[in-house]
Amino acid sequence: MPSDNRNMQQQVPEWKAGQEVIGLYNFNASSPEDLPFHKGDVLKIVQHTKDPNWYKAKNSSGRDGMIPATYVQTRKEVQLHAMPWFHGKIDRKKADELLSPRQNGLFLLRESVNYPGDYTLCVCFEEKVEHYRIIYKQNKLTIDEESYFENLTDLVEHYIKDADGLCTNLSHPLQKQGSNFAAVSIQEFKSSGWVINQKELHMGEKIGKGEFGAVLRGTYKGSAVAIKQLKDTDNAAQSFLKEASVMTSLRHQNLVQLIGVVIGEEILLVTEFMGKGNLVEYLRSRGRGVITKVNQIHFATDTCAAIQYLESKNLVHRDLAARNVLIAEDGTAKVSDFGLAKYGDFSLESGKFPIKWTAPEALRDNKFTNKSDMWSFGILLWEIYSFGRVPYPRIPITEVVMHVERGYRMEAPENCPPEVYSLMMQAWQLEPSKRPTFLEVLEKLNNLRSITV
């Protein structure tokens, strides 16, 4: 642990105001101006100081103070890597079966069954399969504790060029069948500062069900959180971690924020807690007697702002609907379940495909864009102003696409402002290029919000 010395001269990073950092060690304040924190606490940089070794920062409770730069690290974005040779959690016997016929340099990587969290490199050489344990040490991956790598891709590329102590260099990757050839390394969550200690996480009652398993209410460091559990299925682990990896790259006041992940016997994804549940149930349970026009325009604008942010990042949500918008205690709407936004694991093969929310070209060609998100946003607006009704009432789901392509559009919900219905109709243009951008719609919604009483 570094010394708590205000005259430290070692080189430290430069951080900008608003940047998030995470505690590497416990820091006990030695003066009233200091901000104490524990290992794993997330802090936000407020400003530089004259001493480059110290920053002013604030904690999750809003308290600010001085922190030593060498006690924290930046929370980095977790990257996906193309890894066609990664076969997930398979045992030694299965790896031996797959690596056939034996060809020198034929290889695959798998998760270690005996050492959870580690990996195994399996390589063919002289009719045998050698199994090399890859361990996680000093925030990096290594086989021999001499060469260290940031991720599995870097490790594989190194041993493709040079055997460097292995029985042979890697020359022929065994491609996993049926894979989308991209994966997330558990170690990257650790080295990027996103893994949290399960002992500090208290799990409470079940509050819902997600794509991957149950969603629980809980507390982390005294704050309410939502906890997504991964079902006990190896096939879902990478999709679950992909959702988390996307969340590490996005920061917006109208997107549900990732707090961290727990990686142990089970994988848990911990997010901020949204106390009033999802938007569609909120609309249905409160109804016209409680929800005002001001509430409605706030929900619409908040959601549009979130998707405009994704649009600015060239990301597509793909499953925009009121069920995937959550409401905070203060009434702020935040978009959730955007884990598929970056990597496109969404396809028509899914039995739960949201036909009534999906643009015709996306249904026809499996082509998702910001313009198909705009179509879905039009449906979401209709949900907001109909107080949570199911779209296309009285039309069987099997006939929706036919009606839409023939020109049918839903009527305006009762008492829906004409300006909002006009936005719906613009979003439902059959030709995607004729639909507005989210930036254009957001400007109009902000104007409407400013005059709505």
C-alpha positions as a Markdown table, in Angstrom:
| # | Residue | x | y | z |
|---|---|---|---|---|
| 1 | Met | 0.0 | 0.0 | 0.0 |
| 2 | Pro | 1.4 | 3.5 | -0.8 |
| 3 | Ser | 2.4 | 5.8 | 2.0 |
| 4 | Asp | -0.1 | 8.5 | 3.0 |
| 5 | Asn | 2.5 | 11.2 | 2.4 |
| 6 | Arg | 1.4 | 14.6 | 1.1 |
| 7 | Asn | 4.8 | 15.0 | -0.5 |
| 8 | Met | 4.7 | 11.9 | -2.6 |
| 9 | Gln | 6.7 | 12.4 | -5.8 |
| 10 | Gln | 5.8 | 9.3 | -7.8 |
| 11 | Gln | 4.0 | 9.9 | -11.1 |
| 12 | Val | 0.2 | 9.9 | -10.9 |
| 13 | Pro | -2.5 | 10.0 | -13.6 |
| 14 | Glu | -4.3 | 13.2 | -14.5 |
| 15 | Trp | -8.1 | 13.0 | -14.2 |
| 16 | Lys | -10.8 | 15.3 | -15.4 |
| 17 | Ala | -13.7 | 16.7 | -13.4 |
| 18 | Gly | -16.6 | 14.2 | -13.4 |
| 19 | Gln | -14.4 | 11.2 | -14.0 |
| 20 | Glu | -15.1 | 8.1 | -11.8 |
| 21 | Val | -12.4 | 6.4 | -9.8 |
| 22 | Ile | -12.6 | 3.4 | -7.5 |
| 23 | Gly | -10.7 | 2.9 | -4.2 |
| 24 | Leu | -7.8 | 0.5 | -4.3 |
| 25 | Tyr | -7.2 | 0.7 | -0.5 |
| 26 | Asn | -8.9 | 2.0 | 2.6 |
| 27 | Phe | -8.1 | 5.7 | 3.2 |
| 28 | Asn | -8.6 | 7.0 | 6.7 |
| 29 | Ala | -8.8 | 10.8 | 6.8 |
| 30 | Ser | -5.9 | 12.5 | 8.6 |
| 31 | Ser | -7.3 | 16.0 | 8.5 |
| 32 | Pro | -10.8 | 17.6 | 8.3 |
| 33 | Glu | -10.4 | 18.4 | 4.6 |
| 34 | Asp | -9.8 | 14.8 | 3.7 |
| 35 | Leu | -12.5 | 12.4 | 2.3 |
| 36 | Pro | -12.3 | 9.0 | 3.9 |
| 37 | Phe | -13.2 | 6.0 | 1.7 |
| 38 | His | -12.9 | 2.2 | 1.6 |
| 39 | Lys | -11.5 | -0.1 | -0.9 |
| 40 | Gly | -14.1 | -0.6 | -3.7 |
| 41 | Asp | -15.8 | 2.8 | -3.1 |
| 42 | Val | -16.7 | 4.7 | -6.2 |
| 43 | Leu | -15.7 | 8.4 | -6.1 |
| 44 | Lys | -16.2 | 11.2 | -8.6 |
| 45 | Ile | -13.4 | 13.7 | -9.3 |
| 46 | Val | -14.4 | 17.3 | -8.6 |
| 47 | Gln | -11.2 | 19.1 | -9.5 |
| 48 | His | -7.4 | 19.1 | -9.6 |
| 49 | Thr | -5.4 | 20.6 | -6.8 |
| 50 | Lys | -2.1 | 22.4 | -6.7 |
| 51 | Asp | -0.5 | 19.2 | -5.5 |
| 52 | Pro | -0.7 | 16.6 | -8.4 |
| 53 | Asn | -0.8 | 13.8 | -5.9 |
| 54 | Trp | -4.1 | 14.9 | -4.4 |
| 55 | Tyr | -7.6 | 15.5 | -5.9 |
| 56 | Lys | -10.8 | 16.9 | -4.6 |
| 57 | Ala | -13.5 | 14.3 | -5.0 |
| 58 | Lys | -17.0 | 13.4 | -3.8 |
| 59 | Asn | -18.6 | 10.2 | -2.7 |
| 60 | Ser | -22.0 | 8.7 | -3.5 |
| 61 | Ser | -23.5 | 10.6 | -0.6 |
| 62 | Gly | -22.4 | 13.9 | -2.0 |
| 63 | Arg | -19.7 | 14.6 | 0.6 |
| 64 | Asp | -16.5 | 16.0 | -0.9 |
| 65 | Gly | -12.9 | 16.3 | 0.3 |
| 66 | Met | -9.3 | 15.5 | -0.6 |
| 67 | Ile | -8.2 | 12.1 | -1.8 |
| 68 | Pro | -4.7 | 10.7 | -2.5 |
| 69 | Ala | -4.3 | 9.8 | -6.2 |
| 70 | Thr | -2.3 | 6.7 | -5.5 |
| 71 | Tyr | -5.2 | 5.2 | -3.5 |
| 72 | Val | -7.6 | 5.1 | -6.4 |
| 73 | Gln | -7.7 | 4.0 | -10.1 |
| 74 | Thr | -9.9 | 4.9 | -13.0 |
| 75 | Arg | -12.9 | 2.7 | -13.8 |
| 76 | Lys | -12.3 | 1.6 | -17.4 |
| 77 | Glu | -14.6 | 0.5 | -20.1 |
| 78 | Val | -14.7 | -3.3 | -20.3 |
| 79 | Gln | -14.0 | -4.4 | -23.9 |
| 80 | Leu | -15.4 | -7.3 | -25.9 |
| 81 | His | -12.8 | -9.2 | -27.9 |
| 82 | Ala | -13.3 | -11.4 | -30.9 |
| 83 | Met | -12.4 | -14.9 | -29.6 |
| 84 | Pro | -13.5 | -17.6 | -32.0 |
| 85 | Trp | -11.2 | -20.0 | -30.1 |
| 86 | Phe | -12.9 | -19.5 | -26.8 |
| 87 | His | -15.2 | -22.4 | -25.8 |
| 88 | Gly | -16.5 | -21.4 | -22.4 |
| 89 | Lys | -16.8 | -23.7 | -19.5 |
| 90 | Ile | -15.9 | -27.2 | -20.8 |
| 91 | Asp | -13.9 | -29.8 | -19.0 |
| 92 | Arg | -10.6 | -31.4 | -19.9 |
| 93 | Lys | -12.3 | -34.5 | -21.4 |
| 94 | Lys | -14.5 | -32.4 | -23.7 |
| 95 | Ala | -11.5 | -30.3 | -24.9 |
| 96 | Asp | -9.6 | -33.5 | -25.7 |
| 97 | Glu | -12.6 | -34.7 | -27.8 |
| 98 | Leu | -13.0 | -31.5 | -29.7 |
| 99 | Leu | -9.3 | -31.2 | -30.5 |
| 100 | Ser | -9.4 | -34.0 | -33.1 |
| 101 | Pro | -7.8 | -35.0 | -35.4 |
| 102 | Arg | -4.6 | -34.0 | -33.5 |
| 103 | Gln | -2.7 | -31.4 | -35.5 |
| 104 | Asn | 0.4 | -29.6 | -34.1 |
| 105 | Gly | -0.6 | -26.1 | -33.0 |
| 106 | Leu | -4.4 | -26.8 | -33.0 |
| 107 | Phe | -5.7 | -25.1 | -29.9 |
| 108 | Leu | -8.7 | -23.8 | -28.0 |
| 109 | Leu | -9.2 | -21.9 | -24.7 |
| 110 | Arg | -11.7 | -22.8 | -22.0 |
| 111 | Glu | -12.7 | -21.7 | -18.6 |
| 112 | Ser | -11.0 | -23.7 | -15.9 |
| 113 | Val | -13.4 | -26.1 | -14.2 |
| 114 | Asn | -11.1 | -26.8 | -11.3 |
| 115 | Tyr | -10.0 | -23.2 | -10.8 |
| 116 | Pro | -13.0 | -20.9 | -11.2 |
| 117 | Gly | -12.0 | -17.6 | -12.7 |
| 118 | Asp | -8.9 | -18.9 | -14.3 |
| 119 | Tyr | -8.6 | -20.3 | -17.9 |
| 120 | Thr | -6.9 | -23.2 | -19.6 |
| 121 | Leu | -5.1 | -23.2 | -23.0 |
| 122 | Cys | -5.3 | -26.6 | -24.7 |
| 123 | Val | -2.8 | -27.2 | -27.5 |
| 124 | Cys | -2.2 | -30.3 | -29.7 |
| 125 | Phe | 1.4 | -31.5 | -30.1 |
| 126 | Glu | 2.7 | -34.9 | -31.2 |
| 127 | Glu | -0.7 | -36.6 | -30.9 |
| 128 | Lys | -1.3 | -35.3 | -27.4 |
| 129 | Val | -3.2 | -32.4 | -25.9 |
| 130 | Glu | -1.3 | -30.2 | -23.5 |
| 131 | His | -3.3 | -28.2 | -21.0 |
| 132 | Tyr | -1.8 | -24.9 | -19.7 |
| 133 | Arg | -3.4 | -23.2 | -16.8 |
| 134 | Ile | -3.7 | -19.4 | -17.3 |
| 135 | Ile | -3.7 | -17.6 | -14.0 |
| 136 | Tyr | -4.7 | -14.1 | -13.0 |
| 137 | Lys | -1.9 | -12.2 | -11.2 |
| 138 | Gln | -1.1 | -8.6 | -10.7 |
| 139 | Asn | -4.3 | -7.6 | -12.6 |
| 140 | Lys | -3.0 | -9.5 | -15.7 |
| 141 | Leu | -3.0 | -13.0 | -17.2 |
| 142 | Thr | 0.0 | -15.3 | -17.3 |
| 143 | Ile | 1.0 | -18.9 | -17.9 |
| 144 | Asp | 4.6 | -18.9 | -16.8 |
| 145 | Glu | 4.7 | -15.8 | -14.5 |
| 146 | Glu | 7.2 | -14.3 | -16.9 |
| 147 | Ser | 5.1 | -13.0 | -19.8 |
| 148 | Tyr | 1.9 | -11.1 | -18.7 |
| 149 | Phe | -1.1 | -10.0 | -20.8 |
| 150 | Glu | -4.0 | -7.6 | -20.5 |
| 151 | Asn | -6.5 | -10.1 | -22.0 |
| 152 | Leu | -6.9 | -13.5 | -23.6 |
| 153 | Thr | -6.6 | -12.0 | -27.1 |
| 154 | Asp | -3.2 | -10.5 | -26.4 |
| 155 | Leu | -2.1 | -13.8 | -24.9 |
| 156 | Val | -3.1 | -15.8 | -27.9 |
| 157 | Glu | -1.6 | -13.4 | -30.3 |
| 158 | His | 1.7 | -13.6 | -28.4 |
| 159 | Tyr | 1.9 | -17.4 | -28.6 |
| 160 | Ile | 0.8 | -17.5 | -32.2 |
| 161 | Lys | 4.0 | -15.6 | -33.0 |
| 162 | Asp | 6.3 | -17.5 | -30.6 |
| 163 | Ala | 5.9 | -20.7 | -28.6 |
| 164 | Asp | 7.9 | -19.0 | -25.8 |
| 165 | Gly | 8.0 | -22.1 | -23.6 |
| 166 | Leu | 4.9 | -23.9 | -24.8 |
| 167 | Cys | 5.2 | -27.2 | -26.5 |
| 168 | Thr | 4.6 | -25.4 | -29.8 |
| 169 | Asn | 3.3 | -22.1 | -31.1 |
| 170 | Leu | -0.4 | -21.7 | -31.7 |
| 171 | Ser | -1.2 | -22.0 | -35.4 |
| 172 | His | -4.7 | -23.4 | -35.9 |
| 173 | Pro | -7.6 | -22.1 | -33.7 |
| 174 | Leu | -10.5 | -24.5 | -33.2 |
| 175 | Gln | -13.5 | -22.3 | -33.8 |
| 176 | Lys | -16.4 | -22.7 | -31.5 |
| 177 | Gln | -19.5 | -23.7 | -33.5 |
| 178 | Gly | -22.6 | -21.6 | -33.1 |
| 179 | Ser | -20.7 | -18.8 | -31.3 |
| 180 | Asn | -21.0 | -15.1 | -32.2 |
| 181 | Phe | -17.2 | -15.1 | -31.8 |
| 182 | Ala | -17.0 | -12.3 | -29.2 |
| 183 | Ala | -16.5 | -12.7 | -25.5 |
| 184 | Val | -15.7 | -10.8 | -22.4 |
| 185 | Ser | -12.9 | -11.7 | -20.0 |
| 186 | Ile | -13.8 | -11.9 | -16.4 |
| 187 | Gln | -10.4 | -10.6 | -15.6 |
| 188 | Glu | -11.1 | -7.4 | -17.4 |
| 189 | Phe | -13.9 | -6.6 | -15.0 |
| 190 | Lys | -11.4 | -7.0 | -12.2 |
| 191 | Ser | -8.6 | -5.0 | -13.7 |
| 192 | Ser | -11.1 | -2.3 | -14.9 |
| 193 | Gly | -12.4 | -1.7 | -11.4 |
| 194 | Trp | -15.9 | -3.1 | -11.7 |
| 195 | Val | -15.8 | -6.2 | -9.5 |
| 196 | Ile | -17.4 | -5.7 | -6.0 |
| 197 | Asn | -17.1 | -7.7 | -2.8 |
| 198 | Gln | -20.1 | -9.9 | -2.3 |
| 199 | Lys | -19.7 | -9.6 | 1.4 |
| 200 | Glu | -20.6 | -5.9 | 1.1 |
| 201 | Leu | -23.8 | -6.8 | -0.8 |
| 202 | His | -26.9 | -7.7 | 1.1 |
| 203 | Met | -29.6 | -9.5 | -1.0 |
| 204 | Gly | -33.3 | -8.9 | -0.3 |
| 205 | Glu | -36.6 | -9.9 | -1.8 |
| 206 | Lys | -37.3 | -10.8 | -5.4 |
| 207 | Ile | -38.7 | -7.8 | -7.3 |
| 208 | Gly | -38.9 | -9.1 | -10.8 |
| 209 | Lys | -37.6 | -11.4 | -13.5 |
| 210 | Gly | -35.1 | -10.6 | -16.1 |
| 211 | Glu | -33.8 | -12.2 | -19.3 |
| 212 | Phe | -31.2 | -14.1 | -17.4 |
| 213 | Gly | -32.8 | -14.8 | -14.1 |
| 214 | Ala | -34.4 | -13.3 | -11.0 |
| 215 | Val | -34.0 | -9.6 | -10.1 |
| 216 | Leu | -33.6 | -8.9 | -6.4 |
| 217 | Arg | -33.7 | -5.8 | -4.2 |
| 218 | Gly | -30.6 | -5.4 | -2.1 |
| 219 | Thr | -28.2 | -2.9 | -0.4 |
| 220 | Tyr | -24.6 | -2.1 | -1.2 |
| 221 | Lys | -22.6 | 0.1 | 1.2 |
| 222 | Gly | -25.9 | 1.3 | 2.7 |
| 223 | Ser | -27.5 | 2.2 | -0.6 |
| 224 | Ala | -30.5 | 0.4 | -2.3 |
| 225 | Val | -29.5 | -1.5 | -5.4 |
| 226 | Ala | -31.1 | -3.9 | -7.9 |
| 227 | Ile | -29.3 | -7.3 | -8.3 |
| 228 | Lys | -29.6 | -9.4 | -11.5 |
| 229 | Gln | -28.9 | -13.0 | -10.9 |
| 230 | Leu | -27.6 | -15.3 | -13.7 |
| 231 | Lys | -29.5 | -18.5 | -14.2 |
| 232 | Asp | -27.3 | -21.6 | -13.7 |
| 233 | Thr | -26.5 | -22.0 | -17.3 |
| 234 | Asp | -23.0 | -21.6 | -18.9 |
| 235 | Asn | -24.5 | -20.5 | -22.2 |
| 236 | Ala | -26.0 | -17.4 | -20.7 |
| 237 | Ala | -22.8 | -16.2 | -18.9 |
| 238 | Gln | -21.2 | -14.5 | -21.9 |
| 239 | Ser | -24.5 | -12.7 | -22.8 |
| 240 | Phe | -24.9 | -11.6 | -19.2 |
| 241 | Leu | -21.3 | -10.3 | -19.1 |
| 242 | Lys | -21.8 | -8.6 | -22.4 |
| 243 | Glu | -24.7 | -6.6 | -21.0 |
| 244 | Ala | -22.5 | -5.6 | -18.1 |
| 245 | Ser | -19.6 | -4.6 | -20.5 |
| 246 | Val | -21.9 | -2.3 | -22.4 |
| 247 | Met | -23.0 | -0.7 | -19.2 |
| 248 | Thr | -19.4 | 0.1 | -18.3 |
| 249 | Ser | -19.1 | 2.3 | -21.4 |
| 250 | Leu | -22.2 | 4.4 | -21.0 |
| 251 | Arg | -22.9 | 7.3 | -18.6 |
| 252 | His | -26.1 | 9.3 | -18.8 |
| 253 | Gln | -28.7 | 10.5 | -16.2 |
| 254 | Asn | -31.5 | 8.7 | -18.1 |
| 255 | Leu | -29.7 | 5.3 | -18.4 |
| 256 | Val | -29.8 | 2.9 | -15.5 |
| 257 | Gln | -26.2 | 2.9 | -14.1 |
| 258 | Leu | -24.1 | -0.2 | -13.4 |
| 259 | Ile | -22.6 | -0.2 | -9.9 |
| 260 | Gly | -20.5 | -3.4 | -10.3 |
| 261 | Val | -20.5 | -7.1 | -10.8 |
| 262 | Val | -19.9 | -10.0 | -8.4 |
| 263 | Ile | -17.9 | -12.8 | -9.8 |
| 264 | Gly | -17.8 | -15.9 | -7.7 |
| 265 | Glu | -19.9 | -19.1 | -7.5 |
| 266 | Glu | -22.5 | -17.1 | -9.3 |
| 267 | Ile | -22.4 | -14.0 | -11.3 |
| 268 | Leu | -24.4 | -11.0 | -10.2 |
| 269 | Leu | -25.0 | -7.7 | -12.0 |
| 270 | Val | -25.6 | -4.8 | -9.5 |
| 271 | Thr | -27.3 | -1.6 | -10.7 |
| 272 | Glu | -28.9 | 1.4 | -9.2 |
| 273 | Phe | -32.3 | 0.7 | -7.7 |
| 274 | Met | -35.3 | 2.2 | -9.4 |
| 275 | Gly | -37.9 | 2.4 | -6.7 |
| 276 | Lys | -41.1 | 2.8 | -8.7 |
| 277 | Gly | -40.6 | -0.1 | -11.1 |
| 278 | Asn | -41.0 | -0.2 | -14.8 |
| 279 | Leu | -42.9 | 2.4 | -16.8 |
| 280 | Val | -45.7 | 0.2 | -18.2 |
| 281 | Glu | -46.7 | -1.1 | -14.8 |
| 282 | Tyr | -46.4 | 2.4 | -13.3 |
| 283 | Leu | -48.7 | 3.8 | -16.0 |
| 284 | Arg | -51.3 | 1.0 | -15.6 |
| 285 | Ser | -51.3 | 1.1 | -11.7 |
| 286 | Arg | -51.6 | 4.9 | -11.4 |
| 287 | Gly | -53.7 | 5.7 | -14.4 |
| 288 | Arg | -55.3 | 9.0 | -15.3 |
| 289 | Gly | -56.2 | 9.9 | -11.7 |
| 290 | Val | -52.6 | 10.2 | -10.7 |
| 291 | Ile | -50.4 | 10.7 | -13.8 |
| 292 | Thr | -50.5 | 14.2 | -15.2 |
| 293 | Lys | -49.6 | 15.6 | -18.6 |
| 294 | Val | -46.4 | 17.0 | -16.9 |
| 295 | Asn | -45.5 | 13.4 | -15.8 |
| 296 | Gln | -46.1 | 12.1 | -19.3 |
| 297 | Ile | -44.0 | 14.7 | -21.1 |
| 298 | His | -41.2 | 14.1 | -18.5 |
| 299 | Phe | -41.3 | 10.3 | -19.2 |
| 300 | Ala | -41.2 | 10.9 | -22.9 |
| 301 | Thr | -38.4 | 13.5 | -22.8 |
| 302 | Asp | -36.2 | 11.4 | -20.3 |
| 303 | Thr | -36.5 | 8.4 | -22.5 |
| 304 | Cys | -35.7 | 10.3 | -25.7 |
| 305 | Ala | -32.7 | 11.9 | -24.1 |
| 306 | Ala | -31.3 | 8.4 | -23.2 |
| 307 | Ile | -31.7 | 7.1 | -26.7 |
| 308 | Gln | -30.4 | 10.3 | -28.2 |
| 309 | Tyr | -27.2 | 9.6 | -26.2 |
| 310 | Leu | -27.0 | 6.1 | -27.6 |
| 311 | Glu | -27.6 | 7.5 | -31.0 |
| 312 | Ser | -24.7 | 9.9 | -30.5 |
| 313 | Lys | -22.5 | 6.9 | -29.7 |
| 314 | Asn | -23.8 | 5.0 | -32.9 |
| 315 | Leu | -25.5 | 2.4 | -30.7 |
| 316 | Val | -28.9 | 0.9 | -31.2 |
| 317 | His | -31.1 | -0.2 | -28.3 |
| 318 | Arg | -33.1 | -2.8 | -30.3 |
| 319 | Asp | -35.8 | -3.4 | -27.6 |
| 320 | Leu | -37.2 | 0.0 | -26.7 |
| 321 | Ala | -40.5 | -0.3 | -24.9 |
| 322 | Ala | -42.2 | 1.0 | -21.8 |
| 323 | Arg | -41.4 | -2.3 | -20.0 |
| 324 | Asn | -37.7 | -1.5 | -20.4 |
| 325 | Val | -37.9 | 2.0 | -18.9 |
| 326 | Leu | -37.7 | 2.2 | -15.1 |
| 327 | Ile | -38.9 | 5.0 | -12.8 |
| 328 | Ala | -36.8 | 6.3 | -9.9 |
| 329 | Glu | -38.2 | 7.6 | -6.6 |
| 330 | Asp | -38.0 | 11.2 | -7.8 |
| 331 | Gly | -40.0 | 10.3 | -11.0 |
| 332 | Thr | -37.0 | 10.3 | -13.4 |
| 333 | Ala | -37.4 | 7.8 | -16.2 |
| 334 | Lys | -34.3 | 5.7 | -17.1 |
| 335 | Val | -33.8 | 3.3 | -19.9 |
| 336 | Ser | -32.7 | -0.2 | -18.9 |
| 337 | Asp | -31.9 | -3.5 | -20.7 |
| 338 | Phe | -29.6 | -1.9 | -23.2 |
| 339 | Gly | -27.1 | -4.7 | -23.0 |
| 340 | Leu | -27.8 | -5.7 | -26.5 |
| 341 | Ala | -27.3 | -2.2 | -27.8 |
| 342 | Lys | -23.6 | -2.7 | -28.8 |
| 343 | Tyr | -23.3 | -6.3 | -29.9 |
| 344 | Gly | -26.6 | -7.3 | -31.5 |
| 345 | Asp | -27.5 | -10.6 | -29.9 |
| 346 | Phe | -31.1 | -9.9 | -30.8 |
| 347 | Ser | -32.6 | -11.9 | -33.6 |
| 348 | Leu | -35.9 | -13.1 | -35.0 |
| 349 | Glu | -35.1 | -16.6 | -33.8 |
| 350 | Ser | -36.1 | -15.5 | -30.3 |
| 351 | Gly | -39.5 | -16.8 | -29.2 |
| 352 | Lys | -40.2 | -13.6 | -27.3 |
| 353 | Phe | -39.6 | -11.2 | -30.2 |
| 354 | Pro | -41.4 | -7.9 | -29.6 |
| 355 | Ile | -43.3 | -7.7 | -32.9 |
| 356 | Lys | -45.6 | -4.9 | -31.9 |
| 357 | Trp | -42.7 | -2.6 | -31.0 |
| 358 | Thr | -40.4 | -3.5 | -33.9 |
| 359 | Ala | -40.0 | -1.6 | -37.2 |
| 360 | Pro | -41.1 | -3.4 | -40.4 |
| 361 | Glu | -37.6 | -3.4 | -41.9 |
| 362 | Ala | -36.2 | -4.9 | -38.7 |
| 363 | Leu | -38.8 | -7.6 | -38.8 |
| 364 | Arg | -38.3 | -8.3 | -42.5 |
| 365 | Asp | -34.5 | -8.1 | -42.8 |
| 366 | Asn | -33.4 | -8.4 | -39.1 |
| 367 | Lys | -31.8 | -4.9 | -39.7 |
| 368 | Phe | -31.7 | -2.7 | -36.6 |
| 369 | Thr | -30.7 | 0.9 | -36.7 |
| 370 | Asn | -31.3 | 4.2 | -34.9 |
| 371 | Lys | -34.3 | 4.5 | -37.3 |
| 372 | Ser | -35.8 | 1.3 | -36.1 |
| 373 | Asp | -35.3 | 2.5 | -32.6 |
| 374 | Met | -37.3 | 5.6 | -33.6 |
| 375 | Trp | -40.2 | 3.5 | -34.8 |
| 376 | Ser | -40.1 | 1.7 | -31.4 |
| 377 | Phe | -40.0 | 5.1 | -29.6 |
| 378 | Gly | -43.2 | 6.1 | -31.4 |
| 379 | Ile | -44.9 | 3.0 | -30.0 |
| 380 | Leu | -43.5 | 3.8 | -26.5 |
| 381 | Leu | -45.0 | 7.3 | -26.8 |
| 382 | Trp | -48.3 | 5.7 | -27.6 |
| 383 | Glu | -47.9 | 3.5 | -24.5 |
| 384 | Ile | -47.2 | 6.6 | -22.3 |
| 385 | Tyr | -50.3 | 8.5 | -23.6 |
| 386 | Ser | -52.6 | 5.5 | -23.5 |
| 387 | Phe | -51.5 | 4.8 | -19.8 |
| 388 | Gly | -49.9 | 1.5 | -20.6 |
| 389 | Arg | -52.3 | -0.1 | -23.0 |
| 390 | Val | -50.9 | -2.9 | -25.2 |
| 391 | Pro | -50.2 | -1.5 | -28.7 |
| 392 | Tyr | -52.5 | -2.4 | -31.6 |
| 393 | Pro | -55.5 | -3.3 | -29.5 |
| 394 | Arg | -58.0 | -5.7 | -31.2 |
| 395 | Ile | -55.5 | -6.6 | -33.9 |
| 396 | Pro | -54.1 | -10.2 | -33.6 |
| 397 | Ile | -50.3 | -10.2 | -33.3 |
| 398 | Thr | -50.0 | -12.3 | -36.5 |
| 399 | Glu | -51.7 | -9.6 | -38.5 |
| 400 | Val | -49.9 | -6.5 | -37.2 |
| 401 | Val | -47.2 | -6.4 | -39.8 |
| 402 | Met | -49.6 | -6.9 | -42.6 |
| 403 | His | -51.8 | -4.0 | -41.4 |
| 404 | Val | -48.8 | -1.7 | -40.8 |
| 405 | Glu | -47.3 | -2.3 | -44.3 |
| 406 | Arg | -50.7 | -1.6 | -45.8 |
| 407 | Gly | -50.7 | 1.8 | -44.2 |
| 408 | Tyr | -52.6 | 1.3 | -40.9 |
| 409 | Arg | -51.4 | 3.4 | -38.0 |
| 410 | Met | -52.9 | 3.5 | -34.5 |
| 411 | Glu | -55.1 | 6.4 | -33.6 |
| 412 | Ala | -54.1 | 9.1 | -31.1 |
| 413 | Pro | -54.8 | 8.0 | -27.5 |
| 414 | Glu | -57.5 | 10.0 | -25.7 |
| 415 | Asn | -56.4 | 13.5 | -24.7 |
| 416 | Cys | -53.0 | 13.0 | -26.3 |
| 417 | Pro | -51.5 | 16.4 | -27.4 |
| 418 | Pro | -51.6 | 16.7 | -31.2 |
| 419 | Glu | -47.9 | 17.7 | -31.2 |
| 420 | Val | -47.0 | 14.3 | -29.5 |
| 421 | Tyr | -49.2 | 12.4 | -31.9 |
| 422 | Ser | -47.5 | 14.1 | -34.8 |
| 423 | Leu | -44.2 | 12.8 | -33.5 |
| 424 | Met | -45.6 | 9.3 | -33.3 |
| 425 | Met | -46.7 | 9.5 | -37.0 |
| 426 | Gln | -43.3 | 10.8 | -38.0 |
| 427 | Ala | -41.7 | 7.9 | -36.2 |
| 428 | Trp | -43.9 | 5.4 | -38.0 |
| 429 | Gln | -42.9 | 6.4 | -41.5 |
| 430 | Leu | -42.5 | 3.2 | -43.5 |
| 431 | Glu | -39.4 | 4.6 | -45.2 |
| 432 | Pro | -36.7 | 4.7 | -42.4 |
| 433 | Ser | -34.9 | 7.7 | -43.9 |
| 434 | Lys | -38.0 | 9.8 | -43.5 |
| 435 | Arg | -38.1 | 9.2 | -39.7 |
| 436 | Pro | -36.6 | 12.0 | -37.6 |
| 437 | Thr | -33.5 | 11.6 | -35.5 |
| 438 | Phe | -33.7 | 11.4 | -31.8 |
| 439 | Leu | -31.9 | 14.8 | -31.5 |
| 440 | Glu | -34.7 | 16.4 | -33.6 |
| 441 | Val | -37.4 | 14.8 | -31.5 |
| 442 | Leu | -35.7 | 15.6 | -28.2 |
| 443 | Glu | -35.6 | 19.3 | -29.2 |
| 444 | Lys | -39.4 | 19.2 | -29.9 |
| 445 | Leu | -40.1 | 17.3 | -26.6 |
| 446 | Asn | -38.0 | 19.8 | -24.6 |
| 447 | Asn | -40.0 | 22.7 | -26.1 |
| 448 | Leu | -43.3 | 20.9 | -25.2 |
| 449 | Arg | -42.1 | 20.2 | -21.7 |
| 450 | Ser | -41.3 | 23.9 | -21.2 |
| 451 | Ile | -44.9 | 24.8 | -21.9 |
| 452 | Thr | -46.7 | 21.8 | -20.3 |
| 453 | Val | -48.6 | 22.6 | -17.1 |
